[in-house]
Amino acid sequence: MNKVSRKAVAGVAMAAASLLVLSGCASPKAGAGFIECGVSDEGSWADKSFNESVMDGMMKAESEFGVTLNQAESNSSEDFAPNLDAMVAAECDVIFAVGFNLVDAVNAAAEANPEVNFVTIDGWSNGATNLKPVGYNMAESSYLAGYAAAYYSTSKVVGVYGGLQIGAVTAFMDGFYYGAKAYEAETGTPVTVLGWDAVAQQGDFIGGFAPNAPEGKTIAAGMLASGADVIVPVGGDQFGALKEAIDESGVDAKMIGVDKNISVTSPEYAPFTLTSIEKRMGSAVYDIVKALAVDKVAFAGGGDNAYTGTLANAGTDISETEFFDDALKTKLAELKAGIIDGSINPLS
C-alpha cells in the first residue's frame, strides 16, 4: 500500500472514530428520564376508544420527547386500584387514569400518595391538588355536527339520544341541538330535533352505557319512523344497534359517531357515518407530558387546574368525511372560527 493510500485509510479511520464518539455523546431528547404512565379502563389499550386514544398520546410523547412509557392494563374494575398502586411503585412522574370509571380509584390513590402526580381522563378531582382532571367542551364540536346534520338531512328531521342524563352526555346533545337550530335560523328552513330539547333539558335516554343496548335500538327505530335521517347516539358503542335499526327501517339514514372517528376505528360503518364528534384524548395527554417533561412546567392539579379540550387547542373536533361538500366545509370552518373567537355561543 502506498503512502497516499495509507493516509487515506488513516483519514477514514479517524473520521469513523469521530463519528462513533459523536454518536456516543449525542444529546438525549428533551424528555429523557421522565416516566409517563397509564392505567386503562376495562378492555385493552387497543379498544378503538378512550384507552387507545390515550395510548396514542403517550406513544407520541415517547417517540418525540424520549420519555419512558409504562402502563398497566385493566381487565376488570377490580384491577383499577392495584394497577394504580403498581404505577406508583414504578415511580412514575405522571399517571394517567383513563375514563370516569376510574374516578373513585384515582381519587383514592391521589389522596394516599400526595407526592405523585395523577391525571384523570374524563373524570374529576374530589379536592386532591395532585390530581388534574381532563375534560372536554363537547358542546363546541357537537354544534358543528348539529349544523352538518341539518345541512345534510333531506327530511330536515334529525335525532339524538343519550346513555344517561348526565353532564358529560347532555353537553353533546345541547351542542347538537343548537347547531341544528343555527341552520334553521340561517336558512329559514324548519329543522326538527328529536330526542332532546335543550331548553327544557328533556329527552330520550337508554338508561346506561351497555354496548348496543336494545333500548337504544328502540329509540332509534322510533326516530326513523318519525322521519329522522341523521341520528347520533351519545352512549358509547351504540353503532351496531343503530345500524340495525336503520337497516330494518329501510330509511336512507346516516349516523354520527362520538368520542372517536368511527369511520377509522370501525371502517365497516364508514359508508353510513356522516361525521364523528371526537374527544381527542391523545392531544391532551401529549400536551400535558410536553408541559411537564419538556417545558418543565410545575404540575398543577385540582379542579381549578383542569385541562379542557376545545376546538382552539384541538382537544375536540368533528371528522371530515366524503359526505361534506365544499359549501358545508366552508361553512363549518366559519362556524369553528366563530366559536373559537367567541362570536358564536354553541349553547344558544
Secondary structure per residue as TSV (DSSP state, phi and psi in degrees):
chain	resnum	aa	ss	phi	psi
A	1	M	-	360.0	129.6
A	2	N	-	-77.3	175.3
A	3	K	H	-67.0	-37.1
A	4	V	H	-62.3	-42.8
A	5	S	H	-64.7	-40.2
A	6	R	H	-63.3	-40.7
A	7	K	H	-64.9	-38.5
A	8	A	H	-64.3	-44.9
A	9	V	H	-62.3	-41.6
A	10	A	H	-63.4	-38.3
A	11	G	H	-65.8	-42.6
A	12	V	H	-62.9	-42.4
A	13	A	H	-62.6	-42.0
A	14	M	H	-65.5	-39.6
A	15	A	H	-63.8	-42.7
A	16	A	H	-62.5	-41.9
A	17	A	H	-63.3	-38.9
A	18	S	H	-63.9	-40.4
A	19	L	H	-63.2	-39.4
A	20	L	H	-63.3	-42.7
A	21	V	H	-63.3	-45.0
A	22	L	H	-64.0	-42.1
A	23	S	H	-66.3	-35.1
A	24	G	H	-69.8	-24.9
A	25	C	T	-105.2	11.3
A	26	A	-	-58.5	140.0
A	27	S	-	-65.6	134.9
A	28	P	-	-68.1	160.3
A	29	K	-	-65.8	160.9
A	30	A	T	-59.7	-26.9
A	31	G	T	-100.6	10.4
A	32	A	T	-57.2	135.6
A	33	G	T	94.3	-15.0
A	34	F	-	-86.1	136.7
A	35	I	E	-113.8	114.8
A	36	E	E	-101.0	139.7
A	37	C	E	-136.7	151.4
A	38	G	E	-136.7	143.4
A	39	V	E	-119.6	121.7
A	40	S	E	-80.9	160.2
A	41	D	E	-75.3	178.7
A	42	E	E	-56.5	144.2
A	43	G	S	101.4	178.5
A	44	S	-	-91.9	170.7
A	45	W	T	-70.0	-10.2
A	46	A	T	-109.4	46.4
A	47	D	S	-87.5	2.9
A	48	K	S	61.4	25.2
A	49	S	S	-147.6	-137.4
A	50	F	H	-55.8	-50.9
A	51	N	H	-57.3	-48.3
A	52	E	H	-64.5	-38.4
A	53	S	H	-64.5	-42.5
A	54	V	H	-65.0	-42.6
A	55	M	H	-62.4	-38.4
A	56	D	H	-58.2	-43.2
A	57	G	H	-65.3	-41.1
A	58	M	H	-66.9	-39.7
A	59	M	H	-67.1	-36.9
A	60	K	H	-64.5	-42.3
A	61	A	H	-64.7	-40.0
A	62	E	H	-60.1	-45.4
A	63	S	H	-68.0	-44.4
A	64	E	H	-83.3	-34.0
A	65	F	H	-107.0	-10.4
A	66	G	-	77.4	18.6
A	67	V	-	-74.4	161.1
A	68	T	E	-92.6	133.7
A	69	L	E	-106.6	128.0
A	70	N	E	-128.5	148.8
A	71	Q	E	-153.2	157.5
A	72	A	E	-137.0	127.6
A	73	E	E	-97.3	131.9
A	74	S	E	-98.9	126.5
A	75	N	S	-94.6	-19.1
A	76	S	S	-155.0	171.2
A	77	S	G	-63.3	-23.8
A	78	E	G	-66.8	-16.6
A	79	D	G	-85.6	-14.5
A	80	F	H	-58.2	-57.2
A	81	A	H	-63.4	-48.0
A	82	P	H	-61.2	-36.5
A	83	N	H	-68.3	-39.5
A	84	L	H	-64.3	-40.9
A	85	D	H	-62.4	-38.5
A	86	A	H	-64.3	-37.6
A	87	M	H	-71.3	-34.1
A	88	V	H	-62.8	-44.4
A	89	A	H	-64.2	-27.1
A	90	A	T	-79.3	2.3
A	91	E	T	58.9	45.7
A	92	C	-	-69.2	146.2
A	93	D	S	-81.6	-26.7
A	94	V	E	-152.3	140.8
A	95	I	E	-122.8	121.0
A	96	F	E	-95.5	124.7
A	97	A	E	-106.4	121.3
A	98	V	E	-94.7	116.2
A	99	G	S	96.7	153.7
A	100	F	G	-69.3	-14.8
A	101	N	G	-64.7	-23.5
A	102	L	G	-92.6	4.5
A	103	V	H	-57.1	-48.9
A	104	D	H	-63.2	-44.9
A	105	A	H	-66.2	-40.9
A	106	V	H	-74.7	-32.5
A	107	N	H	-64.4	-41.9
A	108	A	H	-63.6	-41.8
A	109	A	H	-65.9	-40.1
A	110	A	H	-65.3	-40.8
A	111	E	H	-68.5	-33.2
A	112	A	H	-80.1	-18.6
A	113	N	-	-132.4	71.1
A	114	P	T	-65.1	-14.2
A	115	E	T	-89.0	-4.5
A	116	V	S	-103.9	140.6
A	117	N	-	-92.1	125.4
A	118	F	E	-120.9	151.8
A	119	V	E	-130.8	129.8
A	120	T	E	-106.5	117.7
A	121	I	E	-84.4	118.1
A	122	D	T	66.2	30.3
A	123	G	-	-129.6	-157.7
A	124	W	-	-151.7	163.1
A	125	S	-	-100.5	134.5
A	126	N	S	-82.6	4.7
A	127	G	S	137.3	-15.7
A	128	A	-	-64.6	125.4
A	129	T	T	-81.5	-4.0
A	130	N	T	-101.7	17.1
A	131	L	E	-124.7	113.0
A	132	K	E	-96.7	122.1
A	133	P	E	-80.1	143.4
A	134	V	E	-116.1	118.5
A	135	G	E	-128.9	-178.1
A	136	Y	E	-141.9	139.1
A	137	N	-	-86.9	80.4
A	138	M	H	-74.0	-15.3
A	139	A	H	-63.3	-31.1
A	140	E	H	-63.7	-55.8
A	141	S	H	-72.1	-31.1
A	142	S	H	-67.2	-31.5
A	143	Y	H	-60.1	-44.3
A	144	L	H	-62.5	-41.3
A	145	A	H	-65.9	-37.8
A	146	G	H	-64.4	-41.8
A	147	Y	H	-64.1	-45.1
A	148	A	H	-61.3	-39.0
A	149	A	H	-63.4	-46.1
A	150	A	H	-65.2	-39.9
A	151	Y	H	-62.0	-46.0
A	152	Y	H	-75.7	-32.6
A	153	S	-	-58.8	135.0
A	154	T	S	-82.4	-40.1
A	155	S	S	-81.2	-17.0
A	156	K	S	60.3	32.0
A	157	V	E	-123.7	121.1
A	158	V	E	-126.7	159.3
A	159	G	E	-135.5	152.4
A	160	V	E	-147.7	137.8
A	161	Y	E	-142.9	161.4
A	162	G	E	-124.8	173.1
A	163	G	S	-77.6	-60.9
A	164	L	S	-134.6	155.4
A	165	Q	S	-84.2	79.3
A	166	I	S	-128.3	160.1
A	167	G	H	-55.8	-38.2
A	168	A	H	-63.6	-23.6
A	169	V	H	-93.6	-48.4
A	170	T	H	-68.2	-19.1
A	171	A	H	-60.6	-41.6
A	172	F	H	-61.0	-47.3
A	173	M	H	-67.5	-38.3
A	174	D	H	-62.4	-51.0
A	175	G	H	-60.8	-41.7
A	176	F	H	-60.6	-46.1
A	177	Y	H	-58.8	-50.9
A	178	Y	H	-70.7	-29.7
A	179	G	H	-66.6	-42.6
A	180	A	H	-64.5	-39.8
A	181	K	H	-70.7	-25.3
A	182	A	H	-66.1	-37.9
A	183	Y	H	-63.2	-42.5
A	184	E	H	-60.0	-46.0
A	185	A	H	-66.9	-36.2
A	186	E	H	-72.6	-40.7
A	187	T	H	-98.6	-19.2
A	188	G	-	79.8	3.7
A	189	T	-	-90.7	119.6
A	190	P	-	-60.4	136.2
A	191	V	-	-124.7	127.2
A	192	T	E	-98.8	127.5
A	193	V	E	-108.0	111.0
A	194	L	E	-88.1	147.3
A	195	G	S	93.6	-13.5
A	196	W	E	-161.1	129.9
A	197	D	E	-113.3	105.8
A	198	A	T	-68.1	-25.4
A	199	V	T	-74.2	-48.7
A	200	A	T	-81.8	-14.2
A	201	Q	T	55.6	49.7
A	202	Q	E	-133.4	143.9
A	203	G	E	-178.6	-159.1
A	204	D	-	-103.9	132.7
A	205	F	B	-137.3	144.3
A	206	I	-	-70.8	-38.1
A	207	G	S	106.7	6.9
A	208	G	S	170.9	-167.4
A	209	F	-	-126.6	20.0
A	210	A	-	-60.0	132.1
A	211	P	T	-57.0	137.5
A	212	N	T	49.8	49.3
A	213	A	-	-64.3	136.3
A	214	P	H	-61.0	-30.4
A	215	E	H	-61.9	-37.2
A	216	G	H	-67.4	-39.0
A	217	K	H	-63.0	-38.9
A	218	T	H	-64.8	-42.9
A	219	I	H	-61.3	-47.0
A	220	A	H	-61.6	-41.1
A	221	A	H	-61.6	-39.5
A	222	G	H	-65.2	-38.4
A	223	M	H	-66.1	-43.1
A	224	L	H	-62.2	-40.3
A	225	A	H	-66.1	-24.1
A	226	S	T	-92.8	7.5
A	227	G	T	106.1	-2.0
A	228	A	-	-66.4	137.0
A	229	D	-	-127.0	7.6
A	230	V	E	-141.1	125.5
A	231	I	E	-135.5	138.9
A	232	V	E	-123.0	121.9
A	233	P	E	-96.7	120.5
A	234	V	E	-102.3	77.2
A	235	G	S	-159.1	35.3
A	236	G	S	80.4	-143.3
A	237	D	S	-83.4	89.4
A	238	Q	-	-116.0	13.3
A	239	F	H	-77.9	-29.9
A	240	G	H	-65.8	-44.5
A	241	A	H	-66.6	-40.2
A	242	L	H	-64.7	-42.2
A	243	K	H	-62.7	-38.2
A	244	E	H	-62.1	-42.5
A	245	A	H	-63.1	-40.5
A	246	I	H	-64.1	-46.1
A	247	D	H	-60.9	-43.1
A	248	E	H	-72.2	-25.0
A	249	S	H	-79.4	-26.4
A	250	G	T	78.7	6.1
A	251	V	-	-82.9	138.6
A	252	D	-	-81.3	81.4
A	253	A	-	-116.5	158.1
A	254	K	E	-118.4	156.8
A	255	M	E	-118.0	164.5
A	256	I	E	-121.7	129.2
A	257	G	E	-80.9	163.7
A	258	V	E	-132.1	152.9
A	259	D	E	74.9	-59.3
A	260	K	S	-119.5	164.1
A	261	N	-	-76.8	96.7
A	262	I	H	-70.4	-16.5
A	263	S	H	-66.4	-24.6
A	264	V	H	-95.0	-47.1
A	265	T	H	-73.7	-29.9
A	266	S	S	-132.8	74.9
A	267	P	G	-60.1	-17.6
A	268	E	G	-64.8	-20.0
A	269	Y	G	-94.5	-6.2
A	270	A	G	-54.4	-42.4
A	271	P	G	-66.4	-12.2
A	272	F	G	-116.7	8.5
A	273	T	E	-110.6	115.1
A	274	L	E	-67.6	-44.2
A	275	T	E	-167.7	177.8
A	276	S	E	-132.9	143.6
A	277	I	E	-96.9	107.1
A	278	E	E	-98.9	134.7
A	279	K	E	-96.0	108.2
A	280	R	-	-90.2	75.7
A	281	M	H	-63.7	-30.7
A	282	G	H	-60.5	-35.0
A	283	S	H	-65.7	-41.3
A	284	A	H	-63.5	-45.8
A	285	V	H	-60.6	-47.8
A	286	Y	H	-59.2	-46.2
A	287	D	H	-63.1	-41.4
A	288	I	H	-67.2	-44.0
A	289	V	H	-64.2	-41.3
A	290	K	I	-59.6	-45.7
A	291	A	I	-60.6	-41.8
A	292	L	I	-79.2	-47.7
A	293	A	I	-84.8	-32.6
A	294	V	I	-105.4	-50.4
A	295	D	S	-81.7	-11.7
A	296	K	-	59.9	36.5
A	297	V	-	-79.3	135.7
A	298	A	-	-64.7	138.2
A	299	F	-	-65.9	136.2
A	300	A	-	-133.3	118.9
A	301	G	-	-112.7	-162.7
A	302	G	S	84.6	163.4
A	303	G	G	-60.8	-29.4
A	304	D	G	-76.3	-9.2
A	305	N	G	-120.5	33.7
A	306	A	-	-68.7	150.5
A	307	Y	E	-95.7	124.1
A	308	T	E	-114.1	120.2
A	309	G	E	-75.8	128.3
A	310	T	-	-133.6	175.8
A	311	L	T	-64.1	-35.3
A	312	A	T	-66.0	-39.3
A	313	N	T	-100.3	12.2
A	314	A	T	64.2	22.0
A	315	G	S	-77.6	-18.8
A	316	T	E	-147.7	155.4
A	317	D	E	-176.0	177.4
A	318	I	E	-109.2	154.9
A	319	S	-	-89.7	141.5
A	320	E	-	-86.7	139.6
A	321	T	-	-130.7	178.4
A	322	E	T	-65.5	-14.2
A	323	F	T	-86.4	-3.1
A	324	F	-	-88.9	114.7
A	325	D	-	-84.6	175.0
A	326	D	H	-62.2	-38.7
A	327	A	H	-63.4	-41.2
A	328	L	H	-67.8	-41.8
A	329	K	H	-58.1	-44.7
A	330	T	H	-63.1	-44.1
A	331	K	H	-65.6	-42.7
A	332	L	H	-63.6	-36.8
A	333	A	H	-63.4	-39.4
A	334	E	H	-65.1	-44.8
A	335	L	H	-63.8	-42.6
A	336	K	H	-59.9	-46.5
A	337	A	H	-61.5	-38.5
A	338	G	H	-67.1	-39.0
A	339	I	H	-65.5	-43.1
A	340	I	H	-64.7	-41.7
A	341	D	H	-85.5	-2.1
A	342	G	T	90.0	-1.0
A	343	S	S	-77.4	-15.9
A	344	I	S	-120.0	128.1
A	345	N	-	-98.4	114.0
A	346	P	T	-71.6	-0.3
A	347	L	T	-115.3	31.4
A	348	S	-	-156.2	360.0
